[in-house]
Amino acid sequence: MADARSERHPAVRGSQVEERRRRGTLTFIRDSWAELKKVEWPGQNQVIQGTVVVLVACAVVGAYLYLNDLVWKHVVSKVFLGQ
């Protein structure tokens, strides 16, 4: 509570406020780095397998959308436009 009041108080110098911000930033970076060390990173095989799964899923969805577009193009041109 005293920190919040002193930060707004005109007697607090800009350098003191800047020091607190810097300390907060360094703490954030240190804590983030510690959390990243806890992460179980995937191996090369897992990355390759995940990439293949995503590419196959994209191909399947792309083919579905393309075929759906062809069907609806004909439906719209025959039924709604009367061509």
Backbone bond lengths (Angstrom), bond angles and torsions (degrees), N, CA, C in turn:
res aa  C-N    CA-C-N  psi(-1)  N-CA   C-N-CA  omega(-1)  CA-C   N-CA-C  phi
1 M - - - 1.440 - - 1.519 110.05 -
2 A 1.340 116.56 -40.39 1.464 120.35 179.52 1.521 110.42 -64.51
3 D 1.340 116.82 -33.76 1.462 119.51 179.27 1.518 111.64 -63.72
4 A 1.331 116.43 -41.13 1.458 119.97 -179.25 1.522 110.89 -65.48
5 R 1.339 115.89 -40.35 1.462 118.94 179.52 1.524 110.91 -69.60
6 S 1.333 116.67 -42.82 1.461 119.06 -177.24 1.517 111.72 -68.73
7 E 1.344 117.07 -28.13 1.451 119.25 179.77 1.528 110.92 -69.95
8 R 1.322 116.18 -30.03 1.462 120.07 178.48 1.520 112.11 -88.14
9 H 1.288 116.44 -16.50 1.456 121.23 -176.35 1.530 109.80 -70.02
10 P 1.323 118.05 134.89 1.467 120.42 -177.25 1.522 113.60 -65.24
11 A 1.338 117.45 -17.62 1.464 118.77 -178.87 1.527 111.96 -75.69
12 V 1.317 116.56 -16.81 1.469 119.58 179.98 1.523 107.70 -75.60
13 R 1.305 114.65 126.13 1.462 119.05 -179.11 1.522 110.89 -74.92
14 G 1.314 115.38 157.01 1.456 121.06 177.49 1.519 111.94 -61.34
15 S 1.325 116.99 -32.90 1.462 119.92 -179.53 1.521 111.18 -67.37
16 Q 1.330 117.71 -34.30 1.463 120.59 178.40 1.529 110.43 -67.85
17 V 1.311 116.15 -41.04 1.465 120.11 177.84 1.522 109.31 -65.10
18 E 1.315 115.91 -42.88 1.476 120.21 179.58 1.521 110.69 -63.22
19 E 1.323 117.58 -38.44 1.469 121.67 178.19 1.525 110.79 -62.81
20 R 1.327 117.24 -41.26 1.466 120.88 177.85 1.521 110.84 -63.89
21 R 1.319 116.65 -42.53 1.469 120.10 178.71 1.517 110.28 -63.28
22 R 1.325 116.62 -43.56 1.464 121.04 -179.09 1.520 110.14 -62.42
23 R 1.340 115.82 -42.90 1.454 120.98 178.95 1.527 110.34 -62.42
24 G 1.332 116.55 -40.34 1.465 121.07 178.16 1.510 112.06 -65.05
25 T 1.340 115.75 -40.12 1.460 120.23 178.94 1.520 110.46 -66.21
26 L 1.328 117.06 -44.15 1.464 119.96 179.54 1.530 111.18 -64.38
27 T 1.310 116.59 -38.64 1.468 120.15 177.27 1.522 109.78 -63.44
28 F 1.324 116.84 -43.07 1.464 120.72 178.87 1.528 110.84 -60.34
29 I 1.337 117.01 -46.08 1.469 120.95 -179.52 1.526 110.33 -64.01
30 R 1.321 117.43 -43.31 1.465 121.44 179.74 1.527 110.85 -62.61
31 D 1.335 116.75 -44.71 1.459 120.83 179.66 1.527 111.57 -66.45
32 S 1.332 116.08 -39.21 1.468 119.60 178.15 1.518 110.78 -63.81
33 W 1.320 116.73 -42.74 1.465 121.03 179.22 1.536 110.67 -62.92
34 A 1.310 117.02 -39.62 1.466 121.03 178.07 1.521 110.74 -64.09
35 E 1.319 117.31 -39.28 1.469 120.27 178.26 1.519 111.11 -68.25
36 L 1.329 117.22 -38.52 1.462 120.03 178.92 1.522 112.06 -65.24
37 K 1.313 117.23 -29.12 1.461 120.33 176.87 1.520 111.35 -68.50
38 K 1.339 117.66 -25.22 1.466 122.07 -179.37 1.531 112.72 -80.38
39 V 1.327 116.79 -16.40 1.467 121.01 -175.85 1.523 109.96 -68.93
40 E 1.324 115.42 137.70 1.465 120.18 174.27 1.531 106.67 -91.72
41 W 1.325 115.65 101.43 1.456 121.53 -175.77 1.525 109.85 -76.60
42 P 1.334 118.06 143.02 1.466 120.56 -179.39 1.524 110.99 -70.88
43 G 1.326 114.77 151.05 1.453 120.11 176.43 1.522 110.37 -81.37
44 Q 1.312 116.02 176.62 1.465 120.62 -177.31 1.526 111.04 -62.37
45 N 1.324 117.27 -41.44 1.466 119.98 -179.87 1.524 111.56 -63.56
46 Q 1.320 117.34 -39.41 1.461 120.54 178.52 1.524 111.16 -65.88
47 V 1.320 116.39 -38.78 1.466 119.88 179.48 1.523 110.05 -66.48
48 I 1.327 117.26 -43.72 1.466 121.22 179.57 1.525 109.84 -63.20
49 Q 1.332 116.84 -46.23 1.458 120.95 -179.77 1.532 111.03 -61.42
50 G 1.321 117.43 -44.41 1.461 120.93 178.17 1.519 112.02 -62.46
51 T 1.328 116.67 -39.73 1.462 120.95 179.23 1.526 110.67 -64.66
52 V 1.330 116.50 -43.09 1.467 120.58 179.21 1.526 110.39 -63.11
53 V 1.324 117.34 -42.54 1.461 120.95 179.06 1.530 110.51 -60.54
54 V 1.321 116.90 -44.13 1.465 120.54 -179.95 1.524 110.91 -64.88
55 L 1.327 118.02 -43.35 1.465 120.93 179.93 1.525 111.74 -64.20
56 V 1.334 117.02 -41.94 1.471 120.21 178.46 1.526 109.87 -64.96
57 A 1.329 117.48 -43.17 1.465 120.60 178.82 1.528 110.77 -61.83
58 C 1.316 117.17 -40.45 1.473 120.59 177.80 1.526 111.06 -64.15
59 A 1.323 117.21 -40.80 1.467 120.92 178.77 1.530 110.75 -64.65
60 V 1.330 117.34 -43.10 1.465 120.75 -179.99 1.529 110.65 -64.35
61 V 1.314 116.77 -47.65 1.468 120.17 179.98 1.522 110.42 -65.08
62 G 1.334 117.93 -39.38 1.466 121.04 177.99 1.517 111.77 -62.92
63 A 1.337 117.13 -42.77 1.466 120.68 178.23 1.528 110.53 -64.51
64 Y 1.330 116.61 -42.62 1.463 120.70 178.11 1.525 110.65 -59.86
65 L 1.307 117.56 -47.23 1.466 120.86 -179.19 1.530 111.60 -65.20
66 Y 1.324 116.69 -38.61 1.473 120.72 179.32 1.531 110.39 -63.88
67 L 1.340 116.43 -47.36 1.467 119.91 179.56 1.527 111.24 -65.47
68 N 1.309 116.41 -40.29 1.458 120.64 177.25 1.533 110.48 -61.37
69 D 1.323 116.57 -40.33 1.460 121.22 178.65 1.521 110.71 -63.56
70 L 1.332 117.23 -42.15 1.467 120.40 179.03 1.529 111.33 -62.36
71 V 1.327 116.00 -44.52 1.464 120.05 -179.43 1.522 110.16 -62.89
72 W 1.328 118.16 -49.26 1.452 120.49 -176.81 1.528 112.39 -69.06
73 K 1.329 116.94 -27.55 1.468 119.67 176.32 1.524 109.61 -63.31
74 H 1.331 116.34 -43.29 1.469 120.23 179.20 1.539 110.68 -69.65
75 V 1.316 117.85 -39.94 1.459 121.13 179.04 1.527 110.28 -61.72
76 V 1.306 116.72 -46.00 1.468 120.33 -178.98 1.523 110.48 -66.01
77 S 1.326 117.49 -42.66 1.462 118.72 -177.55 1.528 111.85 -69.65
78 K 1.329 118.99 -34.46 1.470 121.46 -178.69 1.533 111.82 -82.13
79 V 1.335 116.77 -45.98 1.470 120.00 -172.18 1.522 111.35 -85.06
80 F 1.297 117.20 -49.90 1.475 119.14 -172.42 1.517 113.60 -88.26
81 L 1.321 116.57 -32.73 1.461 118.54 -177.76 1.535 111.68 -98.13
82 G 1.326 117.85 -14.41 1.454 122.49 176.93 1.519 114.57 67.65
83 Q 1.311 116.95 28.92 1.483 119.22 -178.88 1.483 111.35 -96.20
